[in-house]
Amino acid sequence: MNKKILFLVIIIVAVILTGIYFWLQRASTHPVDTQATPTTDSATKIKNPTISNSANDLRGNNNLEAIGLTWTPDEQAAEYALFRSDSINGPFVEIGRVPAGPDRRTNAEDITADALTKTLCYKIEARDASGETIRIYEPICVPKWQE
């Protein structure tokens, strides 16, 4: 087989597999309605749900002593700045940065004992190579750990 054709086939297969992977990732994350009426049936109540913003591009979950965050990548981003607050309206304080790019992750973990005792709110800013903010993800608030 011609090397050019083989290379093209490999690229097409890689693109298809990448698309399937991201489709499965998105399909496995369901937004939770935080305004739903509380239930007293412990079998149906989710104590520590995954919280998602309205665009479903930022998600968070309470892992006892850490908050796990995942977000949809922005193709133009060189890095992501992560912010935390006690309120959805802020003020937000920067807690870290994650480099962006095709081989970079779009997740982070905020290891904090506060996850046990209070609701924590997060927002993420995608920044370009010059450090300018090119996208601000709608914030989310992850409830404190529930036993």
Protein Blocks (a to p, Z undefined) as FASTA:
>chain_A
ZZklmmmmmmmmmmmmmmmmmmmmmmmpccddfkbccdfblklpcfbacdddfkopaccd
dehjaccddddddfkbcbdcddddfbfnbpaddfbdcdedjkbccddddddfklmmoccd
dddddddfkopafbdcdddddddddZZ
